[in-house]
Amino acid sequence: MRALRNALGGERGRWVLETRPVAGCEVELSGCLAGRVVHAIIDRTFVEGGIRWIVDYKTSEPRAGDDLADFLAAESERYRPQLETYAELCRRLEPGREVRSALYFPLCDGWVELDPVPAAG
């Protein structure tokens, strides 16, 4: 409940959940990447300003006394491969569209955008 209250009460959470004409939650994608079949379920995706956004929700939060920036940096590295897979699947569906991905932590109002990875080619 706290995560939901924080998401709906915070500017970032409302932006992520905003109604858009091209958006989806729990979007299932499959494809062949690097010679193997992969399946993905994207928590939230939408197009804004011509950019395809991929947002993965995480309910983890830093432990008491831990630094938020250090926590976000560690979590971004932990989940980078997952989000890179999501981004590549989206690029294959929409060639030429910019794809950006981020992790959203509603329990601590944490947000970290991952650096875009160039499309495989």
C-alpha positions, 0 to 999 in steps of 0.5 A: 500500500505504501508503494501505491500511495507513494506512486500516486502521490509523487510527481514521478509516479504520476508521470509514469502512470499517466494515461497515454494513447500508446501505453501498456502495462505487463506487456509480454514480448518474445524474440530471438536475441543472440541466437536464443529465444527470450521472453519478457514482461515489461511492467510499464511502457509508453511513448512520449515525445516520440520516445519509447519508455520502458519502466521497471518497478522495483519494490526494494529500498535501501536499508536504514542508513544506506545511501540512496545514490549508492543503492540506485547505482547498485540496482541499476547494474543488477537490472541492466541486462534485463532492461537491455533485453527489453529495450532490444525487443522494443527496438526490433518492433519499432526500428528507428524509434529512440528507446529509453529505460528506467527503474522506478522504486516507489517505496523510496521515490527512487528513479534511475534512467539507464544509459541508452545502449546503441541498437544491435546492428 
